[in-house]
Amino acid sequence: MTVKGFFAGALMAIGGLVAVLSGGCSLFFLGILIFEGSDVYVNFGTVAFIGGIPFAVSAVLFLIGRWLRSSKRNEATQDS
């Protein structure tokens, strides 16, 4: 395993984990907003800001890791 492969895997693991957790938490609070009505302490803007930004950043990290891993595979096939 190369450093590039390890770094790509780490980016994918961390990005995927944060995306799942922040996305799940955002969906939970959106469910509260939908099913409890407008008299709750949460609104869509708060959920989108607090949950959406970490989700977007972690999704980008995951995609960068995936791109690094695929570029590593392309380099390996070109060398043979």
C-alpha positions as CSV (number, residue, x, y, z in Angstrom):
1,M,0.0,0.0,0.0
2,T,1.3,3.4,-1.0
3,V,0.9,6.6,0.9
4,K,-1.4,7.9,-1.8
5,G,-3.6,4.8,-1.4
6,F,-3.6,5.1,2.4
7,F,-4.5,8.8,2.2
8,A,-7.3,8.1,-0.3
9,G,-8.7,5.4,1.9
10,A,-8.5,7.7,5.0
11,L,-10.3,10.5,3.1
12,M,-13.0,8.2,2.0
13,A,-13.5,6.7,5.4
14,I,-13.5,10.0,7.3
15,G,-15.6,11.7,4.7
16,G,-18.1,8.9,4.5
17,L,-18.5,8.6,8.2
18,V,-19.0,12.3,8.7
19,A,-21.5,12.4,5.8
20,V,-23.6,9.6,7.2
21,L,-23.6,11.0,10.7
22,S,-24.3,14.6,9.8
23,G,-26.8,13.6,7.1
24,G,-28.6,11.2,9.5
25,C,-28.8,13.9,12.2
26,S,-30.1,16.4,9.7
27,L,-32.8,14.0,8.5
28,F,-33.8,13.3,12.2
29,F,-34.3,17.0,12.8
30,L,-36.1,17.5,9.5
31,G,-38.4,14.7,10.6
32,I,-39.1,16.5,13.8
33,L,-39.9,19.6,11.9
34,I,-42.2,17.8,9.5
35,F,-44.1,15.7,12.0
36,E,-44.2,18.1,15.0
37,G,-45.2,21.2,13.0
38,S,-44.0,24.7,13.3
39,D,-44.2,25.1,17.0
40,V,-40.8,23.3,17.6
41,Y,-37.4,24.9,18.2
42,V,-36.0,23.9,14.8
43,N,-36.5,25.3,11.3
44,F,-35.3,24.4,7.9
45,G,-32.6,27.1,7.7
46,T,-31.0,26.0,11.0
47,V,-31.0,22.3,9.8
48,A,-29.6,23.3,6.4
49,F,-26.8,25.4,7.9
50,I,-25.8,23.3,10.8
51,G,-26.2,19.9,9.1
52,G,-25.7,20.8,5.4
53,I,-22.3,22.4,5.6
54,P,-20.6,19.4,7.3
55,F,-22.4,17.1,5.0
56,A,-21.2,19.0,1.9
57,V,-17.6,19.2,3.1
58,S,-17.4,15.5,4.0
59,A,-19.0,14.5,0.7
60,V,-16.3,16.5,-1.1
61,L,-13.6,14.8,1.0
62,F,-15.1,11.4,0.1
63,L,-15.1,12.3,-3.6
64,I,-11.5,13.5,-3.5
65,G,-10.5,10.3,-1.8
66,R,-12.3,8.3,-4.5
67,W,-10.7,10.3,-7.2
68,L,-7.3,9.7,-5.7
69,R,-7.9,6.0,-5.5
70,S,-9.1,5.8,-9.1
71,S,-6.1,7.8,-10.4
72,K,-3.9,5.4,-8.5
73,R,-5.5,2.5,-10.3
74,N,-5.1,4.3,-13.7
75,E,-1.4,4.8,-13.0
76,A,-1.0,1.1,-12.2
77,T,-2.7,0.0,-15.4
78,Q,-0.6,2.4,-17.5
79,D,2.7,1.0,-15.9
80,S,2.0,-2.6,-16.9
